[in-house]
Amino acid sequence: RKKPQMKWKSACEAVAIVFQLFICFSFQTNQKSRFDLLSNRKTCNKIVPNRLCDAAKFRLRGGHQTLIVEDVSSKESLLDDGKIDLNSDEGENIYPITKANLISKLFFLWTSSLMKRGNAKILETEDLWKLPQNKKIGQLANKFEMLMEQSKKKSRQHNQTSDLFKSPLMRALFGIFWRDFIRVGILRLFNTMVQFGPALLVRRVLISIEVLASGGEAAALKRAYNSAIALFAIVTTKTLLENQYFYGTNEMSIGVRATLSAAVYRKSLRLSAGARQNSTIGEIINLMQLDANRVETLVSSLHPLWDSIFQILGYSLLLFHILGPSAFAGFLVMASLIPINTQFFKRLSNFRQQMLKQTDLRVKNVNEMLQGIRAIKFYGWEMP
């Protein structure tokens, strides 16, 4: 009676092995995927039932050890080449921009997979991409704390003043995001330089049309067509540069806000009992949300500071080149508005400082009120 059962078990194992090998070598394209199918229970159970999967793995590990050794050796060779990573989760959605080509980055084609997925169903957390290690908040917070301590030591040694851009905070942030900051600044510079081109080309097209209307030479028509083509190319280039600039700026600003929020949260966990009495939960949340958001706005506004001066000088030269001395009338009007704008922004800054004080007071009062409600609930002091 036992022999038929053993034969039936062996037949099931054989069928499972053949089916498993067929799946591996027919539908998988690399050695890593074949090894995962043979060794990973989760992936195996998706293809065949649990018992057949266990039988196939048992037979592969027992009677076909050479196949497993082959796949392991090929996987080790892939590890040596840096093509795969054992620490990465299976089925993990890797951030596609890390492997995207130049065309995909320029036109944001690497977002197509997420767009299609969002069009097909409601996106969930599992559908989102996994950030690379250098973009994760934990790594950024660790690096920020290390650079912050180094900046504090240098400031104490050199007795530096508490200037905003020379403070340890700004130095630590610049030490983390200096590559992104310089890259975004270069994009902003080229975008502004390209931005001067359409005005000159439109002027050239208008001059060519005037020449043709007055019965001038036929070369003016060719010059007009060339200017129109160049205008299209310059506007397209400006659009690509501007989109890359705003994407890089938003990515950098979000990284700054996340780093500061994580640093404040870690600091709040290390506060002593005496320090906790001076800082309420509402004030800590205010630092993590509102103040970190203001630093994010500051970081995104640094490049427009120098770019605005560059644009004013560039357009002023263009006006003087086109209009001549009559452009000075516009310069005088623009210069007369500077004192008015200065006084306006001073008053706006004072209003913002008063609003910050009122915001801190509001958060403090709400926190005290909630603590009082909690104490009344805990001790049962409510009126029956």
matplotlib code that plots the C-alpha trace (Angstrom):
import matplotlib.pyplot as plt

x = [0.0, 2.9, 4.5, 1.6, 1.7, 5.5, 5.1, 2.3, 4.4, 7.4, 5.1, 3.8, 7.4, 8.5, 5.5, 6.3, 10.0, 9.2, 6.6, 9.0, 11.9, 9.5, 8.5, 12.0, 13.7, 10.7, 9.5, 12.5, 15.3, 18.1, 19.8, 18.6, 14.9, 15.5, 17.3, 14.5, 11.9, 13.8, 14.6, 11.9, 8.8, 6.7, 7.3, 7.1, 3.7, 2.3, 3.0, 2.3, 0.5, 2.3, 2.8, 4.1, 6.3, 7.8, 8.3, 10.0, 12.4, 13.2, 14.0, 16.0, 18.0, 18.5, 18.7, 19.7, 22.3, 24.3, 21.5, 21.3, 25.1, 25.0, 22.4, 24.1, 27.5, 25.8, 24.1, 27.4, 29.0, 26.1, 26.8, 30.5, 29.6, 27.2, 24.2, 22.0, 21.7, 20.8, 19.5, 16.9, 13.3, 11.8, 9.2, 10.4, 9.6, 12.9, 13.0, 13.0, 14.9, 18.1, 18.0, 16.4, 18.2, 18.7, 15.5, 13.4, 14.7, 14.2, 10.6, 9.8, 9.0, 10.1, 6.8, 4.7, 4.5, 3.1, 0.6, -0.7, -1.0, -2.9, -5.2, -6.0, -6.7, -6.4, -2.8, -1.7, 1.5, 2.8, 2.4, 4.8, 8.5, 11.1, 13.7, 17.4, 19.5, 20.9, 17.4, 15.9, 15.1, 17.1, 20.3, 19.8, 19.1, 22.2, 24.4, 22.8, 23.5, 27.1, 27.6, 25.8, 28.2, 31.2, 29.8, 29.2, 32.7, 34.2, 32.0, 33.1, 36.8, 36.6, 34.1, 31.9, 28.8, 25.3, 24.7, 22.0, 24.1, 27.1, 25.2, 25.8, 22.3, 22.9, 26.3, 25.0, 22.2, 24.7, 27.0, 24.2, 22.5, 25.4, 25.5, 21.7, 22.0, 24.8, 23.1, 19.8, 21.7, 23.4, 20.0, 18.6, 21.5, 21.0, 17.3, 17.6, 20.2, 17.9, 15.0, 16.7, 16.6, 12.9, 12.8, 15.7, 14.2, 10.8, 12.4, 14.2, 11.0, 9.2, 12.0, 11.9, 8.1, 8.5, 11.2, 8.9, 5.9, 7.9, 8.9, 12.4, 14.7, 13.6, 16.3, 14.2, 11.6, 14.2, 15.6, 12.0, 11.6, 15.0, 14.1, 10.8, 12.4, 15.1, 12.3, 10.6, 13.8, 14.7, 11.2, 11.4, 14.8, 13.6, 10.7, 12.9, 15.4, 12.6, 10.9, 14.2, 14.9, 11.5, 11.8, 15.3, 14.2, 11.2, 13.2, 15.9, 13.4, 11.4, 14.6, 15.5, 12.1, 12.2, 15.7, 14.8, 11.6, 13.5, 16.2, 13.7, 11.8, 15.0, 16.0, 12.6, 13.1, 16.5, 15.2, 15.6, 12.7, 13.8, 14.1, 10.6, 9.1, 10.4, 9.2, 5.6, 4.4, 2.7, 5.9, 7.8, 5.1, 5.2, 9.0, 8.5, 5.8, 5.6, 9.3, 10.6, 8.2, 9.6, 13.2, 11.9, 10.5, 13.8, 15.9, 13.6, 13.9, 17.8, 18.4, 15.7, 17.5, 20.6, 18.5, 16.2, 19.2, 20.6, 17.3, 16.8, 20.3, 19.8, 16.4, 17.6, 20.4, 18.0, 15.7, 18.6, 19.7, 16.3, 14.8, 17.9, 18.0, 14.2, 14.6, 15.9, 12.3, 11.4, 14.5, 13.5, 10.0, 11.4, 13.9, 11.2, 9.3, 12.2, 11.7, 7.9, 8.5, 11.1, 8.7, 6.0, 8.1, 9.4, 5.8, 5.0, 8.0, 6.8, 3.3, 4.8, 6.8, 3.7, 1.8, 4.6, 4.2, 0.5, 0.8, 3.2, 0.8, -2.2, -0.4, 0.7, -2.9, -4.4, -1.8, -2.5, -6.2, -5.9, -3.6, -6.3, -9.0, -6.9, -6.3, -10.0, -10.8, -8.1, -9.1, -12.8, -13.5, -16.3, -19.7, -22.2]
y = [0.0, 2.3, 1.9, 3.5, 6.4, 6.9, 6.6, 9.2, 11.5, 11.1, 11.8, 15.0, 16.1, 15.4, 17.4, 20.3, 20.3, 20.3, 23.0, 25.1, 24.8, 25.6, 28.8, 29.7, 29.2, 30.3, 33.5, 34.8, 36.6, 36.8, 34.6, 36.6, 36.0, 32.3, 32.1, 34.0, 31.7, 28.6, 30.0, 32.4, 30.8, 33.9, 34.0, 30.2, 30.1, 32.6, 30.2, 26.7, 25.4, 25.2, 21.4, 21.3, 24.2, 22.6, 19.3, 21.2, 23.0, 19.8, 18.0, 20.9, 21.1, 17.4, 15.8, 18.8, 20.6, 21.5, 23.7, 25.6, 26.0, 27.3, 29.9, 30.9, 31.3, 33.4, 35.5, 36.1, 37.2, 39.7, 40.9, 41.3, 43.4, 45.6, 44.8, 43.5, 44.1, 41.4, 44.1, 45.4, 44.1, 41.9, 43.6, 47.0, 49.9, 51.6, 55.3, 55.2, 58.5, 56.7, 54.5, 56.9, 58.1, 61.8, 61.9, 60.4, 62.9, 65.9, 65.0, 63.3, 60.0, 58.1, 59.1, 57.3, 54.0, 55.8, 57.8, 54.6, 52.9, 55.9, 56.0, 52.3, 52.3, 54.4, 54.7, 53.2, 53.4, 50.2, 51.7, 54.5, 54.4, 53.6, 56.4, 55.7, 55.6, 59.1, 60.5, 58.9, 61.0, 58.8, 59.2, 62.9, 63.5, 61.5, 63.6, 66.8, 66.1, 65.2, 68.4, 70.5, 69.4, 70.1, 73.6, 74.4, 73.5, 75.7, 78.6, 78.3, 78.1, 81.2, 83.2, 83.8, 85.9, 84.5, 85.6, 83.8, 82.5, 81.8, 80.0, 76.3, 75.5, 76.9, 75.4, 72.0, 72.3, 73.5, 70.6, 68.2, 69.9, 71.8, 69.7, 70.1, 73.8, 74.4, 72.3, 74.2, 77.5, 76.6, 75.7, 79.0, 80.9, 79.2, 79.6, 83.3, 83.6, 81.8, 84.0, 87.0, 85.4, 85.6, 89.4, 89.7, 87.1, 88.7, 92.0, 90.4, 88.8, 92.2, 93.9, 91.2, 91.6, 95.4, 94.9, 92.5, 94.9, 97.7, 95.6, 94.8, 91.9, 88.3, 87.3, 88.9, 86.1, 83.5, 85.5, 85.6, 81.9, 81.2, 83.5, 81.8, 78.4, 79.7, 81.3, 77.9, 76.2, 78.7, 78.7, 74.9, 75.0, 77.5, 75.3, 72.2, 74.2, 75.8, 72.5, 71.0, 74.0, 73.9, 70.1, 70.3, 73.3, 71.4, 68.3, 70.2, 72.2, 69.1, 67.5, 70.5, 70.5, 66.8, 67.0, 69.8, 68.1, 64.8, 66.7, 68.5, 65.3, 63.5, 66.4, 66.3, 62.7, 63.4, 66.3, 66.0, 66.4, 70.0, 70.9, 69.5, 72.0, 74.9, 73.5, 72.3, 69.8, 72.5, 74.5, 71.4, 70.7, 74.3, 74.0, 70.8, 72.2, 75.9, 76.9, 74.1, 75.2, 78.7, 77.5, 75.5, 78.7, 80.5, 77.8, 78.0, 81.8, 82.1, 81.7, 84.3, 86.9, 87.1, 86.1, 89.1, 91.5, 89.7, 89.9, 93.6, 94.4, 92.2, 93.6, 97.2, 96.6, 95.2, 98.2, 100.6, 98.7, 98.8, 102.1, 104.1, 107.0, 107.0, 103.8, 106.0, 107.2, 103.6, 103.3, 106.4, 105.1, 101.8, 103.5, 105.6, 102.5, 101.1, 103.2, 102.4, 98.7, 98.9, 100.5, 98.0, 95.0, 96.4, 96.7, 93.2, 91.8, 93.4, 92.0, 88.5, 88.8, 89.7, 86.9, 84.4, 85.6, 85.2, 81.8, 80.6, 81.9, 80.2, 76.9, 77.2, 78.0, 75.2, 72.8, 73.9, 73.6, 70.0, 69.1, 70.4, 68.4, 65.3, 65.8, 66.3, 63.1, 61.1, 62.1, 62.0, 65.6, 66.1, 67.1, 64.2]
z = [0.0, 0.6, -2.8, -4.8, -2.4, -2.9, -6.7, -6.6, -4.5, -6.8, -9.8, -8.2, -7.4, -11.0, -12.4, -10.1, -11.1, -14.8, -14.4, -12.2, -14.7, -17.6, -15.8, -14.9, -18.3, -20.4, -18.8, -16.9, -18.7, -16.1, -13.6, -10.7, -11.5, -12.0, -8.6, -6.9, -8.3, -7.2, -3.7, -2.7, -1.2, -1.7, -5.5, -5.8, -4.0, -6.5, -9.4, -8.0, -4.8, -1.5, -1.5, -5.1, -4.4, -1.3, -3.3, -6.1, -3.8, -1.9, -5.1, -6.5, -3.4, -3.0, -6.4, -8.5, -6.5, -9.6, -10.9, -7.6, -7.5, -11.1, -10.2, -7.0, -8.8, -11.5, -8.8, -7.1, -10.3, -10.7, -7.2, -8.0, -11.1, -9.0, -11.1, -8.2, -4.5, -2.0, 0.5, -1.9, -1.3, -3.9, -6.0, -4.8, -7.0, -7.6, -8.3, -12.1, -12.6, -11.4, -14.5, -16.9, -20.0, -21.0, -23.2, -20.4, -17.9, -20.2, -21.0, -17.7, -19.5, -16.4, -14.7, -17.3, -15.3, -12.2, -14.4, -16.0, -12.7, -11.2, -14.2, -13.8, -10.1, -6.9, -5.9, -2.5, -0.5, -2.1, -5.6, -4.8, -5.7, -3.2, -2.8, -3.1, 0.0, -0.4, -0.6, 2.4, 5.4, 7.8, 5.8, 5.4, 9.1, 10.1, 7.8, 8.9, 12.6, 11.8, 9.8, 12.3, 15.1, 12.9, 12.0, 15.7, 16.6, 13.9, 14.9, 18.5, 17.5, 15.2, 17.3, 14.3, 14.5, 14.2, 10.6, 8.8, 5.9, 8.1, 10.8, 11.5, 10.2, 6.7, 6.5, 7.4, 4.8, 2.2, 3.0, 2.1, -0.8, -2.4, -5.5, -6.1, -5.3, -7.9, -10.5, -10.1, -10.2, -13.5, -15.0, -13.8, -15.4, -18.8, -18.6, -18.1, -20.9, -23.3, -22.2, -23.8, -27.2, -28.1, -27.9, -30.4, -32.8, -32.7, -33.6, -36.4, -37.8, -37.6, -39.5, -42.2, -42.6, -42.9, -45.6, -47.5, -47.2, -48.7, -51.7, -50.5, -51.2, -51.3, -48.8, -46.1, -46.4, -45.9, -42.9, -41.4, -41.8, -40.2, -37.3, -36.8, -36.6, -34.3, -32.1, -31.8, -30.9, -28.3, -26.7, -26.6, -25.0, -22.4, -21.5, -21.0, -18.9, -16.8, -16.1, -15.0, -12.8, -11.0, -10.6, -9.1, -6.9, -5.5, -4.9, -3.1, -1.0, 0.0, 1.0, 3.2, 4.9, 5.5, 6.9, 9.3, 10.5, 11.2, 13.0, 15.2, 15.9, 16.9, 19.1, 20.8, 21.7, 23.4, 25.6, 29.3, 31.7, 32.5, 28.9, 28.1, 30.5, 28.4, 25.1, 24.7, 22.2, 20.2, 19.9, 18.6, 16.1, 15.0, 14.4, 12.5, 10.2, 9.9, 10.5, 8.4, 5.7, 5.9, 5.4, 2.4, 0.9, 1.6, -0.1, -3.2, -3.3, -3.1, -6.8, -7.8, -5.7, -8.0, -11.1, -10.7, -10.7, -13.8, -15.6, -14.8, -16.2, -19.3, -20.2, -19.5, -22.0, -24.6, -24.2, -24.6, -27.7, -29.3, -28.1, -27.6, -25.0, -24.6, -22.5, -19.7, -19.0, -18.1, -15.9, -13.9, -13.3, -12.2, -9.9, -8.3, -7.3, -5.3, -2.1, -2.2, -2.5, 0.3, 2.7, 1.7, 2.4, 5.7, 6.9, 5.5, 7.4, 10.7, 10.2, 9.7, 12.9, 14.8, 13.2, 14.2, 17.9, 17.8, 16.1, 18.9, 21.5, 19.9, 19.7, 23.4, 24.5, 22.6, 24.0, 27.5, 27.0, 25.6, 28.6, 31.0, 29.2, 29.5, 33.2, 33.8, 31.9, 33.7, 37.3, 36.6, 37.6, 35.2, 36.6, 36.5]

ax = plt.figure().add_subplot(projection="3d")
ax.plot(x, y, z, "-o")
ax.set_aspect("equal")
plt.show()
